[in-house]
Amino acid sequence: MTHRTQSSSQPTDTNKRIDSGDAHRIDKRVAMLGAGKMGSILIEGLLRSGRFTPDQIAATVQHDNRAAALAERLRVAVSTDNAAAAREADLIFIGVKPFTVIDVVRQIKPVLTPEKLIISFAASVKTKAIEDATELLGMPVVRAMPNTPAMLGAGMTALAGGRFATVQHLQLAASLFASVGRTVQVDEKHLDAVTGLSGSGPAFIYIILEALAEAGVKVGLPRDVSTLLAAQTTYGAARMVLETGEHPALLKDAVTTPAGCTADGLLELEEGGLRVTLIKAVMRATERARQLAGG
Ligand SMILES: NC(=O)c1ccc[n+]([C@@H]2O[C@H](COP(=O)([O-])OP(=O)(O)OC[C@H]3O[C@@H](n4cnc5c(N)ncnc54)[C@H](OP(=O)(O)O)[C@@H]3O)[C@@H](O)[C@H]2O)c1
């Protein structure tokens, strides 16, 4: 059963338009198979970019009651029928959990043609596994790894093409993800590392932020002020790296006055092993990303 809202011609909040995407309309239909947390973020981003209207997008989930709630929230058609959504679509996003991806591809196999494009953003599942499951020679597949700051248009998505994905397919996929943040193209062999760094990374940064805010409270700051200082400082430091193009070590040196306070703080960080701990966290997350598709 497909759920629709009564008025589905406009995005819900036009004030939240994000300018990072290309404003030109795209005359293609989208299926978002598995519109969970990340899939919903992408639908909202595509609508806010102004390049798609709600009637161009159909989404699926597993549970019928969630389909109704999602249709109400996103104002797009939502069902539990993957094949029906994929049949009508030119661009088929796959956003289910890694171990469900191949099942979903088998479900939509009868309606696939090489004129359509599959864009999977499931961790771990290789383009070859998806291509093989389509049993269709020449099926273009692009793999993407976005992250949750995409919700604010501040996402980071890495993309890689499968055997049959052309430069045009990759450019199209990149332009879609550009509506929720920055994009970069990588070799597919790097996508598990991307998952470990920028896919999981927001969680690592939240821990750092939480700890900094806690530290501010410890040295006497009100909690709200402390959290604001920690978050804006993290944001500012990230912008410095992105916008100056300087190496983080040089930017760190600029904060570190000889015999000053920062040098003492850095000494504690080194002694506490923050650097090594973060490196190990990314290595472990990458390792896990390599295993996910197998369950
Ligand atoms: N969260 C992240 O930060 C992030 C970042 C990058 C990539 N990803 C990738 O995105 C994918 C989804 O992650 P998520 O965090 O968005 O998970 P999620 O919120 O649990 O979303 C999964 C969605 O898939 C639906 N689903 C399950 N089986 C289905 C089926 N057979 N047909 C259609 N829909 C089905 C679920 O429906 P119900 O709601 O009805 O259960 C749910 O809406 C994963 O592969 C993950 O690796 C996630």
The ligand as an SDF file (V2000), in Angstrom:
LIG
                    3D

 48 52  0  0  0  0  0  0  0  0999 V2000
   23.3470    6.5820    9.7420 N   0  0  0  0  0  0  0  0  0  0  0  0
   24.5040    6.9560    9.1880 C   0  0  0  0  0  0  0  0  0  0  0  0
   25.2500    7.7880    9.7270 O   0  0  0  0  0  0  0  0  0  0  0  0
   24.9070    6.4100    7.8520 C   0  0  0  0  0  0  0  0  0  0  0  0
   25.9490    7.0370    7.1410 C   0  0  0  0  0  0  0  0  0  0  0  0
   26.3060    6.5260    5.8890 C   0  0  0  0  0  0  0  0  0  0  0  0
   25.6770    5.4120    5.3780 C   0  0  0  0  0  0  0  0  0  0  0  0
   24.6970    4.8080    6.1160 N   0  0  0  0  0  0  0  0  0  0  0  0
   24.0860    3.6020    5.5510 C   0  0  0  0  0  0  0  0  0  0  0  0
   22.7260    3.8720    5.3470 O   0  0  0  0  0  0  0  0  0  0  0  0
   21.9960    2.6530    5.4830 C   0  0  0  0  0  0  0  0  0  0  0  0
   20.8230    2.9040    6.4140 C   0  0  0  0  0  0  0  0  0  0  0  0
   21.3020    3.3710    7.6550 O   0  0  0  0  0  0  0  0  0  0  0  0
   20.3330    4.2080    8.5950 P   0  0  0  0  0  0  0  0  0  0  0  0
   21.1870    4.7040    9.7080 O   0  0  0  0  0  0  0  0  0  0  0  0
   19.5430    5.1680    7.7740 O   0  0  0  0  0  0  0  0  0  0  0  0
   19.4000    3.0080    9.1170 O   0  0  0  0  0  0  0  0  0  0  0  0
   17.8340    2.9850    9.4410 P   0  0  0  0  0  0  0  0  0  0  0  0
   17.4140    4.3150    9.9810 O   0  0  0  0  0  0  0  0  0  0  0  0
   17.5910    1.7660   10.2540 O   0  0  0  0  0  0  0  0  0  0  0  0
   17.1630    2.8270    8.0040 O   0  0  0  0  0  0  0  0  0  0  0  0
   16.9790    1.6040    7.3630 C   0  0  0  0  0  0  0  0  0  0  0  0
   15.6300    1.6860    6.6530 C   0  0  0  0  0  0  0  0  0  0  0  0
   15.5070    0.5500    5.8120 O   0  0  0  0  0  0  0  0  0  0  0  0
   14.1500    0.1340    5.8670 C   0  0  0  0  0  0  0  0  0  0  0  0
   14.0800   -1.2440    5.4340 N   0  0  0  0  0  0  0  0  0  0  0  0
   14.4920   -2.3790    6.0610 C   0  0  0  0  0  0  0  0  0  0  0  0
   14.2850   -3.4620    5.2900 N   0  0  0  0  0  0  0  0  0  0  0  0
   13.7170   -2.9980    4.1440 C   0  0  0  0  0  0  0  0  0  0  0  0
   13.2650   -3.6080    2.9520 C   0  0  0  0  0  0  0  0  0  0  0  0
   13.3560   -4.9430    2.7680 N   0  0  0  0  0  0  0  0  0  0  0  0
   12.7390   -2.8200    1.9820 N   0  0  0  0  0  0  0  0  0  0  0  0
   12.6520   -1.4830    2.1200 C   0  0  0  0  0  0  0  0  0  0  0  0
   13.0610   -0.8360    3.2350 N   0  0  0  0  0  0  0  0  0  0  0  0
   13.5840   -1.5930    4.2340 C   0  0  0  0  0  0  0  0  0  0  0  0
   13.7590    0.3350    7.2910 C   0  0  0  0  0  0  0  0  0  0  0  0
   12.3300    0.3810    7.3790 O   0  0  0  0  0  0  0  0  0  0  0  0
   11.5240    0.5200    8.7700 P   0  0  0  0  0  0  0  0  0  0  0  0
   11.7540    1.9290    9.2020 O   0  0  0  0  0  0  0  0  0  0  0  0
   10.1340    0.2270    8.4090 O   0  0  0  0  0  0  0  0  0  0  0  0
   12.1450   -0.4860    9.7060 O   0  0  0  0  0  0  0  0  0  0  0  0
   14.4380    1.6850    7.5950 C   0  0  0  0  0  0  0  0  0  0  0  0
   13.5770    2.7410    7.2660 O   0  0  0  0  0  0  0  0  0  0  0  0
   22.9550    1.5950    6.0090 C   0  0  0  0  0  0  0  0  0  0  0  0
   23.2820    0.7070    4.9850 O   0  0  0  0  0  0  0  0  0  0  0  0
   24.1590    2.3920    6.4580 C   0  0  0  0  0  0  0  0  0  0  0  0
   25.3490    1.6700    6.2510 O   0  0  0  0  0  0  0  0  0  0  0  0
   24.2780    5.2870    7.3180 C   0  0  0  0  0  0  0  0  0  0  0  0
  1  2  1  0
  2  3  2  0
  2  4  1  0
  4  5  1  0
  4 48  2  0
  5  6  2  0
  6  7  1  0
  7  8  2  0
  8  9  1  0
  8 48  1  0
  9 10  1  0
  9 46  1  0
 10 11  1  0
 11 12  1  0
 11 44  1  0
 12 13  1  0
 13 14  1  0
 14 15  2  0
 14 16  1  0
 14 17  1  0
 17 18  1  0
 18 19  2  0
 18 20  1  0
 18 21  1  0
 21 22  1  0
 22 23  1  0
 23 24  1  0
 23 42  1  0
 24 25  1  0
 25 26  1  0
 25 36  1  0
 26 27  1  0
 26 35  1  0
 27 28  2  0
 28 29  1  0
 29 30  1  0
 29 35  2  0
 30 31  1  0
 30 32  2  0
 32 33  1  0
 33 34  2  0
 34 35  1  0
 36 37  1  0
 36 42  1  0
 37 38  1  0
 38 39  2  0
 38 40  1  0
 38 41  1  0
 42 43  1  0
 44 45  1  0
 44 46  1  0
 46 47  1  0
M  CHG  2   8   1  16  -1
M  END
$$$$
